[in-house]
Amino acid sequence: MLRLSGIYGPGRNAFCNLAAGTARRLIKPNQVFNRIRVEDIAGAAVFLSGRSIGGIFNVTDHEPAPPQDIVAEAARLMGVAPPPEMPFETAELSPMARSFYGENKRVSNTRLCDLGFVFRFPDYRISLADLWSGGHWRG
């Protein structure tokens, strides 16, 4: 069974949010999330399908990071100013969004890595740089 972190890739990423004017930098101290690029999900599924191993595998990048850092990095790559920081406590959020940000989502991919799986996009910096430089961030 594959357990996936926050999924992103072409057409679903911080560049799209910045371009649409919907990106926000919500600041909540010590808040981090893992993410996973769609191509690494596919790669992990293919990698594991050839093995007779049961159990749960976290398919996630190597670096849980604060959401605002991803937006700031995407803005830097685009050469635009990031949106202003906004305290989580005073942000206008739907109940679902507030619930989502209510937890840390830090998980380990050690089990998958120990089997020899190599991520194409082990962290958000490498992935965002690829999406931007390749021009395929729009999908």
PALUMLUM-827615 format. One line per field, with one value per atom (N, C-alpha, C): residue number from 1; atom name; x, y, z. Coordinates in nm, 4 decimals, padded with zeros to 6 digits. Layout:
<sites>
pos: [NUM,...] .
site: [CA,...] .
X: [X,...] .
Y: [Y,...] .
Z: [Z,...] .
</sites>
This chain:
<sites>
pos: [1,1,1,2,2,2,3,3,3,4,4,4,5,5,5,6,6,6,7,7,7,8,8,8,9,9,9,10,10,10,11,11,11,12,12,12,13,13,13,14,14,14,15,15,15,16,16,16,17,17,17,18,18,18,19,19,19,20,20,20,21,21,21,22,22,22,23,23,23,24,24,24,25,25,25,26,26,26,27,27,27,28,28,28,29,29,29,30,30,30,31,31,31,32,32,32,33,33,33,34,34,34,35,35,35,36,36,36,37,37,37,38,38,38,39,39,39,40,40,40,41,41,41,42,42,42,43,43,43,44,44,44,45,45,45,46,46,46,47,47,47,48,48,48,49,49,49,50,50,50,51,51,51,52,52,52,53,53,53,54,54,54,55,55,55,56,56,56,57,57,57,58,58,58,59,59,59,60,60,60,61,61,61,62,62,62,63,63,63,64,64,64,65,65,65,66,66,66,67,67,67,68,68,68,69,69,69,70,70,70,71,71,71,72,72,72,73,73,73,74,74,74,75,75,75,76,76,76,77,77,77,78,78,78,79,79,79,80,80,80,81,81,81,82,82,82,83,83,83,84,84,84,85,85,85,86,86,86,87,87,87,88,88,88,89,89,89,90,90,90,91,91,91,92,92,92,93,93,93,94,94,94,95,95,95,96,96,96,97,97,97,98,98,98,99,99,99,100,100,100,101,101,101,102,102,102,103,103,103,104,104,104,105,105,105,106,106,106,107,107,107,108,108,108,109,109,109,110,110,110,111,111,111,112,112,112,113,113,113,114,114,114,115,115,115,116,116,116,117,117,117,118,118,118,119,119,119,120,120,120,121,121,121,122,122,122,123,123,123,124,124,124,125,125,125,126,126,126,127,127,127,128,128,128,129,129,129,130,130,130,131,131,131,132,132,132,133,133,133,134,134,134,135,135,135,136,136,136,137,137,137,138,138,138,139,139,139] .
site: [N,CA,C,N,CA,C,N,CA,C,N,CA,C,N,CA,C,N,CA,C,N,CA,C,N,CA,C,N,CA,C,N,CA,C,N,CA,C,N,CA,C,N,CA,C,N,CA,C,N,CA,C,N,CA,C,N,CA,C,N,CA,C,N,CA,C,N,CA,C,N,CA,C,N,CA,C,N,CA,C,N,CA,C,N,CA,C,N,CA,C,N,CA,C,N,CA,C,N,CA,C,N,CA,C,N,CA,C,N,CA,C,N,CA,C,N,CA,C,N,CA,C,N,CA,C,N,CA,C,N,CA,C,N,CA,C,N,CA,C,N,CA,C,N,CA,C,N,CA,C,N,CA,C,N,CA,C,N,CA,C,N,CA,C,N,CA,C,N,CA,C,N,CA,C,N,CA,C,N,CA,C,N,CA,C,N,CA,C,N,CA,C,N,CA,C,N,CA,C,N,CA,C,N,CA,C,N,CA,C,N,CA,C,N,CA,C,N,CA,C,N,CA,C,N,CA,C,N,CA,C,N,CA,C,N,CA,C,N,CA,C,N,CA,C,N,CA,C,N,CA,C,N,CA,C,N,CA,C,N,CA,C,N,CA,C,N,CA,C,N,CA,C,N,CA,C,N,CA,C,N,CA,C,N,CA,C,N,CA,C,N,CA,C,N,CA,C,N,CA,C,N,CA,C,N,CA,C,N,CA,C,N,CA,C,N,CA,C,N,CA,C,N,CA,C,N,CA,C,N,CA,C,N,CA,C,N,CA,C,N,CA,C,N,CA,C,N,CA,C,N,CA,C,N,CA,C,N,CA,C,N,CA,C,N,CA,C,N,CA,C,N,CA,C,N,CA,C,N,CA,C,N,CA,C,N,CA,C,N,CA,C,N,CA,C,N,CA,C,N,CA,C,N,CA,C,N,CA,C,N,CA,C,N,CA,C,N,CA,C,N,CA,C,N,CA,C,N,CA,C,N,CA,C,N,CA,C,N,CA,C,N,CA,C,N,CA,C,N,CA,C,N,CA,C,N,CA,C,N,CA,C,N,CA,C,N,CA,C,N,CA,C,N,CA,C,N,CA,C,N,CA,C,N,CA,C] .
X: [00.0836,00.0000,00.0889,00.0529,00.1291,00.0575,00.1320,00.0794,00.1467,00.0664,00.1188,00.1137,00.2164,00.2189,00.1467,00.1606,00.0974,00.1456,00.0563,00.0913,00.1003,00.2074,00.2206,00.2965,00.2974,00.3668,00.3197,00.3386,00.2924,00.1431,00.1087,-00.0309,-00.0843,-00.0060,-00.0499,00.0721,00.0996,00.2213,00.2158,00.3180,00.3228,00.3324,00.3927,00.3976,00.2562,00.1740,00.0349,-00.0392,-00.0184,-00.0844,-00.0363,00.0938,00.1464,00.0904,00.0888,00.0387,-00.1098,-00.1851,-00.3289,-00.3592,-00.2582,-00.2806,-00.3419,-00.3347,-00.3962,-00.2943,-00.1660,-00.0621,-00.0661,-00.0468,-00.0398,00.0772,00.1310,00.2364,00.1836,00.1152,00.0628,00.1745,00.1937,00.3021,00.2446,00.2852,00.2502,00.3794,00.4318,00.5609,00.5665,00.6775,00.7074,00.6172,00.5431,00.4541,00.5340,00.5295,00.5962,00.5072,00.5292,00.4611,00.5626,00.5415,00.6141,00.5318,00.5997,00.5343,00.5881,00.5222,00.5709,00.5298,00.6236,00.5978,00.5346,00.4421,00.3663,00.4568,00.5650,00.6549,00.7195,00.7467,00.8027,00.6983,00.5727,00.4670,00.4648,00.4647,00.4642,00.5880,00.7033,00.8275,00.8253,00.7751,00.7685,00.6701,00.5586,00.4601,00.5204,00.5905,00.6543,00.7633,00.8457,00.9540,00.8988,00.7928,00.7382,00.6582,00.6023,00.5195,00.5999,00.7275,00.8119,00.8648,00.8176,00.8665,00.7491,00.7757,00.6721,00.6905,00.6583,00.6741,00.5413,00.4971,00.3726,00.3973,00.2905,00.2999,00.2743,00.2996,00.2750,00.4073,00.4065,00.5236,00.4861,00.5587,00.5405,00.6135,00.5385,00.5981,00.5982,00.7145,00.7286,00.8705,00.8865,01.0204,01.1051,01.2294,01.3230,01.3149,01.2424,01.2523,01.1160,01.0622,00.9423,00.9782,00.8918,00.9239,00.7989,00.8172,00.7029,00.6418,00.5096,00.4444,00.4907,00.5180,00.5590,00.6945,00.7793,00.9101,00.8955,00.7987,00.7771,00.7294,00.6381,00.5879,00.7013,00.7820,00.8935,00.9948,01.0237,01.1187,01.0624,00.9352,00.8735,00.8756,00.8458,00.8497,00.9907,01.0899,01.2296,01.2647,01.2262,01.2555,01.1824,01.0621,00.9841,01.0329,01.1098,01.1553,01.0458,00.9541,00.8461,00.8526,00.7896,00.7835,00.6871,00.7255,00.6317,00.5193,00.4057,00.2986,00.3454,00.2838,00.3262,00.2975,00.3774,00.3520,00.2243,00.1513,00.0230,00.0182,-00.0044,-00.0137,-00.1308,-00.1062,-00.2103,-00.3315,-00.3045,-00.4120,-00.5146,-00.4713,-00.5635,-00.6060,-00.5563,-00.5902,-00.7351,-00.7991,-00.9346,-00.9249,-00.9664,-00.9577,-01.0899,-01.1190,-01.2358,-01.2083,-01.3125,-01.2898,-01.2007,-01.2172,-01.1340,-00.9869,-00.9607,-00.8225,-00.7615,-00.8384,-00.7867,-00.7538,-00.8365,-00.8109,-00.6834,-00.6658,-00.5473,-00.4200,-00.4199,-00.3031,-00.2906,-00.3883,-00.3878,-00.2880,-00.2317,-00.1405,-00.0081,00.0949,00.2200,00.2062,00.2619,00.2551,00.3971,00.4729,00.6117,00.6156,00.6600,00.6717,00.8076,00.8441,00.9726,00.9550,01.0460,01.0467,01.1574,01.2088,01.3231,01.2984,01.1822,01.1551,01.1703,01.1182,01.1274,01.2721,01.3404,01.4809,01.5701,01.5431,01.6235,01.6149,01.5060,01.4918,01.5684,01.6161,01.6933,01.6225,01.5024,01.4335,01.5050,01.5253,01.5909,01.4895,01.4655,01.3714,01.4328,01.3568,01.3993,01.3972,01.3017,01.2824,01.2804,01.3993,01.4061,01.3659,01.3619,01.3156,01.2493,01.1802,01.1027,01.1897,01.3119,01.3994,01.4363,01.4765,01.5125,01.3912,01.2777,01.1563,01.1096,01.1043,01.0609,01.1564,01.2860,01.3833,01.3585,01.3290,01.2997,01.1719,01.0663,00.9401,00.9574,01.0305,01.0474,01.1406,01.2578,01.3549,01.3055,01.2273,01.1727,01.0492,00.9941,00.8765,00.7502,00.7501,00.6324,00.5539,00.5697,00.4970,00.3475,00.3089,00.1661,00.0898,00.1606,00.0948,00.0755] .
Y: [-00.1166,00.0000,00.1240,00.2191,00.3428,00.4518,00.5195,00.6336,00.7578,00.8469,00.9612,01.0891,01.1704,01.3042,01.4010,01.5307,01.6326,01.6232,01.5958,01.5683,01.6985,01.7104,01.8248,01.7819,01.8689,01.8426,01.9409,01.9087,01.9985,02.0278,02.1556,02.1959,02.2064,02.1624,02.1646,02.1940,02.3245,02.3635,02.5110,02.5562,02.6947,02.7952,02.7579,02.8493,02.8798,02.7771,02.7954,02.8878,02.8683,02.9525,03.0970,03.1165,03.2520,03.3176,03.2452,03.2998,03.3346,03.2562,03.2795,03.3843,03.4245,03.5212,03.4615,03.3295,03.2626,03.2129,03.2316,03.1842,03.2664,03.1979,03.2643,03.2069,03.2896,03.2431,03.2510,03.1453,03.1367,03.0938,03.1671,03.1391,03.0783,02.9555,02.8869,02.8248,02.8742,02.8248,02.6722,02.6192,02.4751,02.3909,02.4522,02.3807,02.3292,02.2006,02.1433,02.0356,02.0159,01.9114,01.8432,01.7159,01.6483,01.6627,01.6479,01.6555,01.5422,01.5215,01.4223,01.4641,01.4554,01.4895,01.3686,01.3935,01.2852,01.1829,01.2281,01.1343,01.0371,01.0834,00.9936,00.8961,00.9366,00.8409,00.7271,00.7623,00.6598,00.5723,00.6351,00.5588,00.4612,00.5051,00.4173,00.3026,00.3317,00.2263,00.1191,00.1619,00.0658,-00.0119,00.0581,-00.0036,-00.1116,-00.0809,-00.1759,-00.2877,-00.2622,-00.3644,-00.4880,-00.4749,-00.5882,-00.6654,-00.6320,-00.6972,-00.7579,-00.8640,-00.9279,-00.8826,-00.7568,-00.6994,-00.6390,-00.6721,-00.6159,-00.5006,-00.4379,-00.3318,-00.1944,-00.0953,00.0435,00.1102,00.1826,00.2584,00.4057,00.4890,00.6335,00.6796,00.7312,00.7853,00.9365,00.9868,01.1255,01.1726,01.3022,01.3570,01.3435,01.3888,01.3777,01.4950,01.6019,01.7241,01.7851,01.7515,01.8229,01.9703,02.0589,02.2018,02.2839,02.4041,02.4934,02.5336,02.5388,02.5736,02.7070,02.8046,02.9359,02.9311,02.8352,02.8240,02.7820,02.6973,02.6513,02.7684,02.8471,02.9639,03.0641,03.0882,03.1822,03.1341,03.0054,02.9513,02.9618,02.9319,02.9443,03.0898,03.1827,03.3252,03.3665,03.3184,03.3497,03.3018,03.1799,03.1249,03.2012,03.2469,03.3226,03.4669,03.5124,03.6507,03.7486,03.7031,03.7895,03.7978,03.9002,03.9144,03.8099,03.7443,03.6499,03.7263,03.6622,03.7281,03.7564,03.8531,03.8845,03.7682,03.7613,03.6610,03.6973,03.5936,03.6126,03.5153,03.5666,03.4747,03.3782,03.2534,03.1508,03.1858,03.2345,03.2597,03.3604,03.4574,03.5618,03.5441,03.4413,03.4193,03.3750,03.4244,03.3801,03.2500,03.1414,03.0083,02.9358,02.8498,02.7636,02.6652,02.6084,02.5081,02.3931,02.3523,02.2435,02.2859,02.4060,02.4547,02.4706,02.5242,02.5422,02.4059,02.3064,02.1722,02.1148,02.1365,02.0868,02.1441,02.2734,02.3381,02.3114,02.2470,02.2222,02.1172,02.0440,01.9355,01.9515,01.8913,01.8717,01.7417,01.7380,01.6155,01.5761,01.5323,01.4912,01.3382,01.2786,01.1333,01.0957,00.9713,00.9215,00.8271,00.8360,00.7456,00.6404,00.6210,00.5315,00.3905,00.3374,00.1992,00.1843,00.2799,00.2776,00.2975,00.3911,00.4176,00.2982,00.2334,00.1169,00.0036,-00.0009,-00.1017,-00.0641,00.0612,00.1043,00.1995,00.2442,00.3394,00.4743,00.5334,00.6636,00.7633,00.8685,00.9719,01.0614,01.0909,01.1897,01.3290,01.3527,01.4845,01.4695,01.4580,01.4296,01.5456,01.6686,01.7805,01.8856,01.9778,02.0765,02.1695,02.1981,02.2884,02.2282,02.1022,02.0332,02.0244,01.9918,01.9762,02.1084,02.2133,02.3430,02.3937,02.3753,02.4185,02.3448,02.2163,02.1382,02.1866,02.2064,02.2533,02.3884,02.4785,02.6131,02.6129,02.5513,02.5549,02.4773,02.3730,02.2942,02.3567,02.4577,02.5248,02.4411,02.3341,02.2457,02.2564,02.3662,02.3841,02.4029,02.4520,02.4744,02.3445,02.2410,02.1140,02.0838] .
Z: [00.0000,00.0000,00.0000,-00.0840,-00.0924,-00.0133,00.0697,00.1455,00.0877,00.0293,-00.0444,00.0372,00.0192,00.0790,-00.0136,00.0115,-00.0707,-00.2150,-00.3063,-00.4459,-00.5249,-00.6036,-00.6933,-00.8174,-00.9170,-01.0418,-01.1466,-01.2731,-01.3788,-01.3646,-01.3646,-01.3534,-01.2121,-01.1162,-00.9753,-00.8882,-00.8705,-00.8006,-00.7620,-00.6907,-00.6426,-00.7571,-00.8698,-00.9852,-01.0347,-01.0437,-01.0874,-00.9921,-00.8629,-00.7639,-00.7721,-00.7916,-00.8065,-00.9319,-01.0424,-01.1683,-01.1589,-01.0829,-01.0673,-00.9602,-00.8854,-00.7780,-00.6537,-00.6396,-00.5241,-00.4214,-00.4488,-00.3566,-00.2279,-00.1158,00.0141,00.0913,00.1773,00.2669,00.4096,00.4488,00.5844,00.6783,00.7825,00.8767,01.0039,01.0290,01.1528,01.2039,01.3149,01.3644,01.3731,01.3272,01.3308,01.2422,01.1507,01.0592,00.9394,00.9144,00.7975,00.7351,00.6053,00.5306,00.4400,00.4157,00.3089,00.1821,00.0706,-00.0594,-00.1460,-00.2590,-00.3541,-00.4939,-00.5836,-00.7235,-00.7928,-00.8844,-00.9482,-01.0155,-01.0763,-01.1438,-01.0452,-00.9226,-00.8220,-00.7682,-00.7685,-00.7313,-00.8322,-00.9592,-01.0644,-01.0550,-01.0343,-01.0235,-00.9073,-00.7934,-00.6763,-00.6995,-00.7645,-00.7921,-00.8830,-00.9868,-01.0777,-01.0036,-00.9267,-00.8497,-00.7567,-00.6841,-00.5874,-00.6526,-00.7703,-00.8347,-00.8732,-00.8906,-00.9263,-00.8072,-00.6898,-00.5684,-00.4911,-00.4232,-00.3405,-00.1962,-00.1722,-00.0392,00.0022,00.1200,00.1707,00.2644,00.3048,00.4023,00.3433,00.4253,00.3874,00.3529,00.2417,00.1986,00.1872,00.2612,00.2491,00.1238,00.0293,-00.0932,-00.0732,-00.0361,00.0044,-00.0202,-00.0345,-00.0562,00.0700,00.0595,00.1718,00.2689,00.2335,00.3126,00.3473,00.4646,00.5063,00.5237,00.4736,00.4763,00.5025,00.5565,00.5769,00.4432,00.4352,00.3084,00.2509,00.3378,00.2886,00.2179,00.2529,00.1873,00.0412,00.0120,-00.1249,-00.2102,-00.1575,-00.2304,-00.2538,-00.1528,-00.1660,-00.2704,-00.2730,-00.3712,-00.5122,-00.5293,-00.6615,-00.7075,-00.6185,-00.6540,-00.6931,-00.6205,-00.6534,-00.7929,-00.8249,-00.9576,-01.0679,-01.0389,-01.1367,-01.1502,-01.0517,-01.0524,-01.0127,-00.9261,-00.8785,-00.7263,-00.6732,-00.5275,-00.4719,-00.3643,-00.3030,-00.2355,-00.2166,-00.1422,00.0005,00.0653,00.2028,00.2976,00.4020,00.5050,00.5793,00.6178,00.6846,00.8036,00.9241,01.0390,01.0230,01.0498,01.0399,01.1263,01.2469,01.3427,01.2910,01.2106,01.1645,01.0189,00.9519,00.8106,00.7960,00.6905,00.6593,00.5809,00.6457,00.5864,00.6031,00.5081,00.5230,00.6373,00.6942,00.7998,00.7513,00.6253,00.5728,00.5657,00.5152,00.5062,00.6448,00.7373,00.8735,00.9349,00.9104,00.9606,00.8987,00.7671,00.6971,00.7598,00.7863,00.8452,00.9940,01.0517,01.1948,01.2392,01.1458,01.1807,01.1079,01.1647,01.0914,01.0154,00.8980,00.8188,00.7786,00.8772,00.8577,00.8613,00.7498,00.7437,00.6867,00.7032,00.6572,00.5384,00.4436,00.3287,00.3406,00.4606,00.4833,00.4304,00.4525,00.4102,00.2593,00.1846,00.0389,-00.0070,00.0556,00.0197,00.0528,00.1651,00.2038,00.1016,00.0258,-00.0795,-00.2063,-00.2118,-00.3274,-00.4217,-00.3851,-00.4723,-00.4672,-00.5846,-00.5949,-00.6507,-00.5771,-00.6181,-00.7257,-00.8278,-00.9283,-00.8688,-00.7790,-00.7192,-00.5667,-00.5057,-00.3623,-00.2718,-00.3254,-00.2445,-00.3335,-00.2708,-00.3465,-00.4289,-00.3854,-00.4611,-00.5967,-00.5945,-00.7193,-00.8105,-00.7534,-00.8329,-00.8922,-00.8108,-00.8631,-00.9712,-00.9498,-01.0515,-01.1826,-01.1749,-01.2954,-01.3639,-01.2870,-01.3440,-01.4129,-01.3475,-01.4022,-01.5241,-01.5104,-01.6203,-01.7414,-01.7185,-01.8284,-01.8917,-01.8250,-01.8779,-01.8746,-01.7990,-01.7950,-01.6640,-01.5948,-01.4693,-01.4915,-01.6079,-01.6358,-01.6618,-01.6965,-01.7220,-01.8679] .
</sites>
